[in-house]
Amino acid sequence: MTQTFEIRRKTRGYLFIALSVLLLVAALFSVAIGQYEISLRELPALLKAGPTGFEGMDGSVLWQIRLPRLVLGLLVGAALGVGGALMQAVFANPLAEPSVIGVTSGAGVGAAIVIVFGFNFLGSSTVPFAAFITGMFTTWLVYTLSRLGGKVRVVNLILVGIAVNAIAGAIISFFIFFAPTTSREQIIFWQMGTLSGAKWEHVGVVGVIVAFGLICAWLLVKQLDLLALGDKAATHVGVDVSMLRTLSIVLATLLTAGAVSYAGLIGFVGLVIPHIVRTVAGPSNAVLIPASALGGALLIAGADIGSRTIIPFADLPIGIFTALVGGPTFFILLRRMMKKGAGV
């Protein structure tokens, strides 16, 4: 048993090193390549010059376009990864993700309303603000409707979430059908996910949300590990299971709403990344939470590189690439689970 623990500990160390190195490489490629290429040799000088001291096109592209987009993507990926890890811990199901409780579909409704009616009370932040508020509200609605006798059962939460997701999807479809062509295209593109138009003020808002969410999630890791033993066992050692589930769902919703409000609906990150990390490093949430943050950031960074470079002079929706990576990966993981369950 000691030998197994030592192997698992080393594996976790290698995982963090690998994720960190790959993330650094992806970040360098992300700021250097695209329709306008920046030499890696010039990067140190451009970074040293800072956001106000740069000169020329290279500095402008780096500080006003590439870096805000990169940092926002890293924050979005980290938020989605940790949000998925929290949901899987709460539901004790590796196939759970935040969309189960309606946060993404709710955010889509808010974005669609603002786009169709042309509201602009917060400038470029109007759509993200509306998406964030409606995403949080939808989750609150799902949670409230699931509450019976002062308690929220996981099964009720999932079933109500399915119903609310269906209603939200119908509302979005209604707006898409009746919206003018320009608004329709904007809604569809937002639903497919994009980091286009990222600004430093967007990075600041999402950064605060993600930092708060990650810190709070880290403070819950020990209780989440105890919850994995079962509700009765966790309660026996002093864990308030109901409160823990509520806090975890709120954090997952906050992280996911903050991410999708500025990046649109990006799928599979919160589903696949925690599952891969758990397969490699085990179920400990002390490892799962930070590793999911790194893994989610890495996936978004890689997907963003693909979205900007595969087709010349085109900025493809980033959700296409996360689905292309996440879909097959999820299928492979699901097959492994099925084989284990069948005793193969």
N, C-alpha and C positions, 0 to 999 in steps of 0.2 A: 504493500500500500504506500509506503514511504517512497519507493522507487517510482510508482505511478504519479504521485504528487510532484516529485522532482521533474519528471518528464513534462507534466502539464505546466509547471512553473516556467520551464525553459521555453516551451512552445509559446506561452503568453508573451514572454520577453521578445522572442523572434517575431511574433506577430506585430507588436508595437513598433519594432525597428523597421520591419518591412513596410508597414503602412506609412510611417513617417518619411522614409526614404522615397517611396513611390509618390507620396503627396508632394514632396519637395520637387521632384522631377516634373510632375504634372504641372505644378505652379510655374516653374521656369518655362516650360513649353507653352503654357497658356498665355503668358505675357509676351512671349517672343514671336510666336507664329500667328498667322492670320492673313487677311488680305493685304495688310501692311506689315512686313516683317521687321523686327528689331533684333539687332545683333546681340548675342549673349555677352559679348565682350563689353558692350556699351552699358549693359544693365547696371553694374555697380555704380558707375558715375551718374547715371540717370536717377537711381534710387537715392544716392547721396545728395543730389541736388534738391530733392524734396518736391512737394506739390506746388511750391511757389517759385523755386529757383531754377527750374528747367528751361531749356531753350530749344527751339526747333521742333520739327514734326515728331521725332522720336519721343521726346519728353511729353508732348501733348497727348499722343496716342497712349503712352504708358500710364500717365497719371490721371487722365480724364476719361479714358475708355477701358483699357485693359485691367488695371488694378482694381477699380471699383467693381467691375464685373467678376473678376477672380475672387475677391474677398467676399462679395455677396454670395457667390456660388458656394464657397467653402462653408459659410454660415448656414446657408439653406440646406446643404447636404448634411451638416452636423445636426441641425435641428430635426430633419426628417429621420435620420438614423437613430437618434436618441428617442424621438417620439415613438418610433416603431418598437424599440427595445422596451420602453415603459409599457406599451400596450400589450406586448407579448407576455410580460411579467404579470400584469394585472389579470389577463384572461387565462394565464397558464397554457397558452396555445401559441406555438411558433408560427402560425399562419395568420395571426392577428396583426392589424395595423390601424393607424388613427382614422382612416376613412370609414371604418366600421361604425364609428359613432357620429358620422355626419359632418365632421369639420371641413373636409374638402368640398363636398357638394354644397354645403352651406356657404362657403367662401365663394364658390362659383355663382351662386344666386346673387350675392352682393355685387360681385364684379359685373354680372350681366345687367343688373338694374342701373348701375352707374353709367355703364357704356351706352346702353340704349337711350336713356333719358338725357345723356350729355351733362350730368352733374360735374362741376369742376370747382367745388368750394375749397379744396385743398391743393389745387394745382395737380402736379404729377402724382401726388400721394393720395388722390381721391379714390381711385380704384383699390389700391392696397388697403386703405383705411376701411372702406366699405366691406371688402372681402374679409378682413380680420374680424370686424364686428359681427358680421353675419355667420362666420365660421364658429366663433365662440358662442353666439346665441343658439345656433343649431345644436351644438353639443349640449348646452344647458337644457334645451328642449328635450333632447333624447334622454338625458339623465333624469329630468323631472318626470317625464311620461313613464319611465321604467320603474319609478319608485312606488312600491306597494308596501303598506304597513310599516313605513319608516325605513325600509331596507331596499337595496337595489341588487337584484340577482343578475349574474352575468348573462344568463340566457335571455332574460327580459331586455337587457341592454342591447344585445345583439339583434334581437327581433325588432325592437323599436327602431334601432339604427337602420335596419334594412328598409323599413317602411318610410322613414323620414328621408333616406337617401333617394328612394324612388320618387317621392313627391318633389324633392329638390331638383332631381333630374328632369322631371316633367316641366317644372317652372323654367329651367334653363332652356329646354327645347322650345317652349312657348316663345320666349324672348328671341331665340335664334330665328324662329320661323317668321315672326312679324317684324324683326328689326330691319332697318335699311342695310343695303349691301355692305357698306363700310363698317357699320357696327357689328354686323353678323361676322364678318371676317375677323374683327378685333376680338370678339368673344371666343371664337373657335381657336384663334392663335393663342389667346390667354389660357384656354383650357389645355392646350398641348404643352405649356410650360416654356418660358423663355427668360433669359437674363439680359436681354437687349434693353438698352436704355438705363442700365444701372448707374446710380449716382452715389456720391459719398454720403449724402443725407439718408439715402435708403440703407446704406451699410450701417450707419449709426443707429438707426431705429432697430433693425434686425439684430445688430450686435448686442444691444441692451437686452432684448428679449431672449436671445440665445444664451447669453452669459448667465442671466437670472435662472433660466430653465435648467441649464447644465449644472449649476451649483446646487440647486434644489434637488435635482435628480441624484446627484452624488450623495447628498445627505440621506437619501432614502435607500441606498443600496443594501445595507444590512437587513433592514426590514423586508425588502423585496426578496432577499435570499431566504428569509424565514417564511415568507408567504408561499414560496415554492414547495415547502413541506406540506402545505395544505392549510385550509382555514382554521381547523381545530387546533392543529399543532402550533400555528402562529399565534393564535389567541391564547393558548396555554402559556406561552413564554412572554406574554405581555404586549403583543402587537394588536393595535386597534385596526382590525382588518378593513372595516367599513371606511374609516378615515383614510387609511393608506390607499385604498382603491380610489377614493375620491380625489385625493391629492395627486396621485399618479395620472389619473385621467385629465385633471385640470392642467398639469404640466405638459402632458403629451399634446393636449389641445392647443395650449399656448404656443408651444414650439412649432407645431404643424401650421397653425393659423398664421403665425409670424412669417413662416417660410413661404407658404403658398400665396400669401397676400402680395408679395413682391415678385415672386417667380412663376406664378401660375400653378396649375395642377401637374405636378411631377410625380409619376407613379413608381412603384416597386422599390424605392430606396428604403423606406421604413419597413418593408416586408422582407426583402432579400438580405440586406446588410446585417441586421442582428442575427438572422438565421445562420449566415456564413460564419460570423464571429463565434457564435455558440458552438457550431460544429467543430471549429478549430481549437478554441480555447476553453470550452466548457461553459457551464451555466452561471458562473459567478457574476453577479451584476457589477461588482467592483471592477471587473475587466470588461464586461459587456457594454456598459454605458460609455466609457471613454473610447473603446475600440470601435463602437458603432458610430461615434462622432467622427473619428478619423476615416473610417470606411465610407461613410456617407459623403463626406467632403471629397474624398478621392473619386468616387463614382461621378459626382456632379462635375468635378474639374475635368475628368476624362470625357464625359459626355459633352461638355461645353466646347472642348477642343474639337471634337468631331462635328458639332453643329456649325462651327465657324469655318471649317477647312475642307470638308468633304466635297461640297459643291462650291465652285468659285463664285464670289460676289453674292453669296446667299447666306442668310442666317437662319438655319433650320430650327424648328422647335426642339428644345432640349429633351422634352418628354419622349420623343421618338427614340432617342439613343438609350435612355434609361430603360425603356420598355424592351428594346432589342437586346440589351445586356441582361436585364432583370428577368424577362420572360423565360428564356431558355435556362437560366441559372435556377430559377424557382422550380421549373419542371424537373430538373435533375435532382434538386433537393427533395422534392415531393416524391419522386420515384424511390429515393433512398429510404424515406420514411415508410413508404408502402411496403418495401421489401423487409424492413426491420419488423414492421407490424405483422407481416405474413410469416416471419421466421425464416426468410430465404437467406 
